[in-house]
Amino acid sequence: MKLSIITINYNNAEGLERTLNSVLAQTYEGIEHIIVDGGSTDGSVDVIKRYVQKVESGKWKVESVIWSSEKDKGIYDGMNKGVKKATGNFVWILNSGDCAAAPDVVERMMGILSETESGKWKVESGIDILLGNIIHVYPGRKVDGGKRKVESGKPQLREIGLSMLTFYSGTIPHDAAFVRRELFEKFGYFDEKMKICADWKLYLDMIALGGVQPWYVNIDVVLFDMSGVSNTNNELRLAERKMYIKQVLPASVLRDYDAYAAPIHQYQRLKKHHLWGLVYFVERVLFKLEKWGVLR
């Protein structure tokens, strides 16, 4: 089973080299690496050429590299170019500056996907989206303060029920997602009119509107660089999300989401920590007091 890793880069030679080295270190045989550079002028092309030479030497397990360097219309134009060139069974977007969390990340994730295809896991029709963990890396800080636990043994798959509410107030860790390539052919590609939320929109279309069921496995997949524009421009992110949600939700439904999304998340948190029984008891007391006319 083949994986297509897609890396988008523009004038980030240092970050790109970290990304490429993390791919080069992977233990999995069956990686097609597609690198789309936006016409960088900072030495990124030289980094790519050196990487290609290493792959072609045959000393590493990356099977092939497809790369280009030309002016594009932005990051989502680059991602679309990469996805359209991909020939793997699954696609992983690993952009410049982000790194695989460990040398065996691809081997573990693709191993699970291969096993589900062969029926070794109780997954009826295979997995279309497999999610792992994303580790946020902030400039000048250690990764999670060095406190992460190394998981031993075989992690278990967990089916996760996601809905429109998930995407109304958040998203999935899409940088830690292995996505079946055919989903892009079915649902389309990244919306190039958006500046920073096209990935969120596409996964909303696939999962919340399209009914694709993602699965989660407790594997650290990616070290995500938190210095990018999509993480620093919160105002633009919220504006783009709101604009698209208005297109897919009727006004009356959207009003309910605006009014009740936060209380629903509070309920979910209380239920998670087994405190909902106390809240339910208080609500029932209020109901009786209202019914008896004590409260109005």
C-alpha positions as CSV (number, residue, x, y, z in Angstrom):
1,M,0.0,0.0,0.0
2,K,1.4,3.4,-1.1
3,L,1.3,6.7,0.8
4,S,1.7,10.0,-0.9
5,I,3.2,12.6,1.3
6,I,2.6,16.2,0.0
7,T,4.9,19.0,1.2
8,I,4.2,22.6,0.3
9,N,7.0,25.2,0.7
10,Y,7.8,28.8,0.0
11,N,11.0,30.5,1.2
12,N,11.3,28.2,4.2
13,A,14.6,26.4,3.4
14,E,15.4,25.7,7.1
15,G,11.9,24.3,7.9
16,L,11.8,22.4,4.6
17,E,15.1,20.6,5.4
18,R,13.7,19.5,8.8
19,T,10.6,18.2,7.1
20,L,12.5,16.3,4.4
21,N,14.9,14.8,6.9
22,S,11.9,13.5,8.9
23,V,10.5,11.8,5.8
24,L,13.9,10.4,4.9
25,A,14.1,8.8,8.3
26,Q,10.9,6.8,7.9
27,T,11.1,3.1,8.1
28,Y,8.2,2.4,5.8
29,E,8.7,1.3,2.2
30,G,6.1,2.7,-0.1
31,I,6.3,6.5,0.2
32,E,5.8,8.7,-2.7
33,H,6.9,12.2,-1.8
34,I,5.5,15.2,-3.7
35,I,7.1,18.5,-3.0
36,V,5.5,21.7,-4.4
37,D,7.6,24.8,-4.0
38,G,6.1,28.2,-4.8
39,G,9.2,29.6,-6.6
40,S,11.4,30.1,-3.6
41,T,14.5,32.3,-3.8
42,D,16.0,31.4,-0.4
43,G,17.8,28.2,-1.3
44,S,14.9,25.9,-0.9
45,V,15.4,24.4,-4.4
46,D,18.9,23.4,-3.4
47,V,17.6,21.7,-0.4
48,I,15.1,19.7,-2.6
49,K,17.8,18.8,-5.0
50,R,20.1,17.4,-2.3
51,Y,17.1,15.5,-0.9
52,V,16.3,14.0,-4.3
53,Q,20.0,12.9,-4.6
54,K,19.8,11.1,-1.3
55,V,16.6,9.3,-2.3
56,E,18.0,8.3,-5.7
57,S,21.1,6.8,-3.9
58,G,18.9,3.9,-2.8
59,K,20.1,4.1,0.8
60,W,16.8,5.2,2.1
61,K,13.3,3.7,2.0
62,V,11.5,6.6,0.3
63,E,10.6,5.2,-3.1
64,S,10.2,8.3,-5.2
65,V,10.2,12.1,-5.2
66,I,8.1,14.3,-7.5
67,W,8.9,18.0,-7.2
68,S,8.4,21.3,-8.9
69,S,9.3,24.9,-8.2
70,E,7.1,27.6,-9.8
71,K,5.0,30.6,-8.8
72,D,1.6,29.6,-7.6
73,K,-1.5,31.2,-6.2
74,G,-0.9,30.3,-2.6
75,I,-0.7,27.3,-0.2
76,Y,-4.0,25.7,-1.3
77,D,-3.1,26.0,-5.0
78,G,0.1,24.2,-4.1
79,M,-1.8,21.5,-2.1
80,N,-4.2,20.9,-5.0
81,K,-1.2,20.5,-7.4
82,G,0.2,17.9,-5.0
83,V,-3.0,16.0,-4.5
84,K,-3.6,15.8,-8.3
85,K,-0.2,14.3,-8.8
86,A,-0.6,11.8,-6.0
87,T,-0.9,8.1,-6.9
88,G,-0.8,6.6,-3.4
89,N,-3.7,4.9,-1.7
90,F,-3.6,7.5,1.0
91,V,-2.5,11.1,1.2
92,W,-0.7,12.9,4.1
93,I,-0.2,16.6,4.0
94,L,3.1,17.3,5.7
95,N,4.0,20.9,5.0
96,S,7.3,22.7,5.2
97,G,8.3,23.1,8.9
98,D,6.2,20.3,10.1
99,C,7.9,16.9,10.9
100,A,6.9,13.3,11.4
101,A,6.9,12.7,15.1
102,A,9.0,9.6,14.9
103,P,10.8,7.4,12.3
104,D,8.1,4.7,12.5
105,V,5.0,7.0,12.2
106,V,4.2,6.0,8.6
107,E,4.9,2.4,9.2
108,R,2.5,2.3,12.2
109,M,-0.3,4.3,10.5
110,M,-0.1,2.4,7.2
111,G,0.2,-0.9,9.0
112,I,-3.2,-0.2,10.6
113,L,-4.7,0.9,7.3
114,S,-3.4,-2.3,5.6
115,E,-4.8,-4.5,8.4
116,T,-8.2,-2.9,8.2
117,E,-8.2,-3.5,4.4
118,S,-7.4,-7.2,5.0
119,G,-10.1,-7.6,7.7
120,K,-7.8,-8.0,10.8
121,W,-9.7,-5.1,12.5
122,K,-13.5,-5.0,13.0
123,V,-13.9,-2.2,10.5
124,E,-16.6,-3.2,7.9
125,S,-15.6,-1.3,4.8
126,G,-12.0,-0.1,5.6
127,I,-11.0,3.3,6.8
128,D,-11.2,6.5,4.7
129,I,-9.6,8.9,7.3
130,L,-7.3,7.8,10.0
131,L,-6.4,10.4,12.6
132,G,-3.5,10.4,15.0
133,N,-2.1,13.0,17.5
134,I,-0.8,16.4,16.6
135,I,2.0,17.8,18.8
136,H,2.1,21.6,18.7
137,V,5.6,23.1,18.6
138,Y,5.9,26.7,19.6
139,P,9.0,28.8,18.8
140,G,11.4,28.7,21.7
141,R,9.6,26.0,23.7
142,K,10.3,22.3,24.2
143,V,7.9,19.9,22.7
144,D,5.2,19.4,25.4
145,G,7.9,20.3,28.0
146,G,9.5,16.9,27.3
147,K,6.7,15.2,29.3
148,R,5.0,13.1,26.7
149,K,4.8,9.4,27.4
150,V,6.1,6.9,24.8
151,E,3.3,4.5,24.1
152,S,4.1,0.8,24.3
153,G,2.1,-2.0,22.7
154,K,-0.4,-1.9,19.9
155,P,-2.7,1.1,20.0
156,Q,-6.5,0.5,19.6
157,L,-8.7,2.0,16.9
158,R,-11.6,4.2,18.0
159,E,-14.5,5.2,15.9
160,I,-15.2,8.9,16.5
161,G,-18.6,10.4,15.9
162,L,-18.1,13.9,14.5
163,S,-20.9,16.3,13.5
164,M,-21.5,19.8,12.3
165,L,-21.0,20.9,15.9
166,T,-17.4,19.7,15.7
167,F,-16.7,22.0,12.8
168,Y,-18.8,24.9,14.0
169,S,-16.4,25.5,16.9
170,G,-13.3,23.5,15.9
171,T,-11.8,21.0,13.5
172,I,-9.9,17.8,13.3
173,P,-6.2,17.5,13.6
174,H,-5.9,17.4,9.8
175,D,-2.1,17.6,9.8
176,A,-2.2,14.2,11.5
177,A,-4.7,12.7,9.1
178,F,-4.1,10.0,6.5
179,V,-6.8,10.4,3.9
180,R,-7.9,8.0,1.2
181,R,-7.0,9.7,-2.1
182,E,-10.3,8.9,-3.8
183,L,-12.1,11.2,-1.3
184,F,-10.5,14.2,-3.1
185,E,-11.9,13.0,-6.4
186,K,-15.4,12.6,-4.8
187,F,-15.6,15.8,-2.7
188,G,-13.3,18.1,-4.6
189,Y,-10.1,19.8,-3.7
190,F,-9.0,22.7,-1.4
191,D,-11.0,25.9,-2.0
192,E,-8.3,28.3,-3.3
193,K,-10.5,31.4,-2.6
194,M,-9.9,30.8,1.1
195,K,-6.7,32.0,2.8
196,I,-6.3,29.7,5.8
197,C,-9.5,27.6,6.2
198,A,-9.7,25.5,3.0
199,D,-8.6,22.4,4.8
200,W,-11.2,22.9,7.5
201,K,-13.9,23.4,4.8
202,L,-12.9,20.3,2.9
203,Y,-13.0,18.0,6.0
204,L,-16.4,19.6,7.0
205,D,-17.7,18.6,3.5
206,M,-16.3,15.1,3.8
207,I,-17.3,14.3,7.4
208,A,-20.1,16.6,8.6
209,L,-22.0,16.9,5.3
210,G,-20.7,13.9,3.4
211,G,-20.9,11.2,6.0
212,V,-17.3,10.0,5.9
213,Q,-16.5,8.3,9.2
214,P,-13.0,9.0,10.6
215,W,-11.2,6.7,13.0
216,Y,-8.7,7.7,15.7
217,V,-5.6,5.9,16.9
218,N,-3.4,7.0,19.8
219,I,-0.2,7.5,17.8
220,D,1.8,10.8,17.8
221,V,1.9,11.6,14.1
222,V,3.2,15.1,13.5
223,L,5.2,17.9,15.1
224,F,3.2,20.9,14.0
225,D,5.0,24.3,13.6
226,M,2.7,26.8,15.4
227,S,4.4,29.9,13.9
228,G,2.4,29.7,10.6
229,V,-0.2,32.3,9.4
230,S,-3.1,29.9,10.0
231,N,-2.3,29.9,13.7
232,T,-1.5,33.6,14.2
233,N,-4.4,35.1,12.3
234,N,-7.3,34.0,14.5
235,E,-9.6,36.8,13.2
236,L,-9.3,35.8,9.6
237,R,-9.8,32.1,10.5
238,L,-13.1,32.8,12.4
239,A,-14.3,35.1,9.5
240,E,-13.7,32.4,6.9
241,R,-15.4,29.7,8.9
242,K,-18.4,31.8,9.7
243,M,-18.8,32.7,6.0
244,Y,-18.9,29.1,4.9
245,I,-21.1,27.9,7.7
246,K,-23.7,30.6,6.7
247,Q,-23.8,29.0,3.3
248,V,-24.4,25.4,4.5
249,L,-26.7,26.0,7.5
250,P,-30.2,27.7,7.3
251,A,-30.5,30.9,9.2
252,S,-32.8,29.4,11.8
253,V,-30.4,26.4,12.5
254,L,-27.4,28.7,12.6
255,R,-29.1,30.8,15.3
256,D,-29.4,27.6,17.4
257,Y,-25.8,26.9,16.9
258,D,-24.8,30.4,17.9
259,A,-27.0,30.2,21.0
260,Y,-26.4,26.6,22.2
261,A,-23.0,25.5,20.9
262,A,-21.2,26.6,24.1
263,P,-23.7,25.0,26.5
264,I,-23.5,21.7,24.6
265,H,-19.7,21.7,24.9
266,Q,-20.1,22.4,28.6
267,Y,-22.5,19.4,28.9
268,Q,-20.0,17.2,27.0
269,R,-17.2,18.2,29.4
270,L,-19.3,17.6,32.5
271,K,-20.4,14.2,31.1
272,K,-16.8,13.3,30.3
273,H,-15.8,13.9,33.9
274,H,-18.9,12.1,35.4
275,L,-20.4,15.3,36.8
276,W,-23.5,15.4,34.7
277,G,-25.5,13.5,37.4
278,L,-25.2,16.4,39.7
279,V,-26.3,18.9,37.1
280,Y,-29.2,16.7,36.1
281,F,-30.3,16.6,39.8
282,V,-30.2,20.4,40.1
283,E,-32.2,20.7,36.8
284,R,-34.9,18.3,38.1
285,V,-35.2,20.2,41.4
286,L,-35.7,23.4,39.4
287,F,-38.3,21.7,37.2
288,K,-40.3,20.6,40.3
289,L,-40.1,24.0,41.8
290,E,-41.4,25.6,38.6
291,K,-44.1,23.0,38.3
292,W,-45.3,23.7,41.9
293,G,-45.3,27.4,41.3
294,V,-42.4,28.1,43.7
295,L,-40.4,29.5,40.9
296,R,-41.7,31.5,37.9
